[in-house]
């Protein structure tokens, strides 16, 4: 059975949401590298104009650590 994957999400709504999301992803990637998290990625996506989400996709194993350190707005199983 494959390992469960978790998506931790930050909702960003503003006129400059795209730039904010891209900048947030830069810091998420720095965090991932500093903690040597395996099989973990960060990215952002447009939902609507002026509404973007930044997210980390990781294994369930890291969920508690990431939740406590980074305070995402929400999470979901993928």
RASULHU-V994241 format. One record per pair of residues at least 12 apart in sequence whose ideal C-beta (glycine too) atoms are under 6 Angstrom apart, sorted by the first residue. I is the first residue (numbers start at 1). J is the second residue. Records with the same first field share a line. If there is no record, write none. Layout:
BEGIN
I=J ; J
END
This chain:
BEGIN
3=59
4=60
5=78
6=58 ; 60 ; 63 ; 75
7=55 ; 57 ; 76 ; 78
8=56 ; 66 ; 72 ; 75
9=53 ; 55 ; 72 ; 73 ; 74
10=54 ; 72 ; 73
11=53 ; 73
12=52
13=51
15=50
17=50 ; 52
18=52
21=44 ; 52 ; 54
24=54
25=42 ; 44 ; 54
28=42 ; 56
29=42
37=62
40=58
41=57
42=56
END
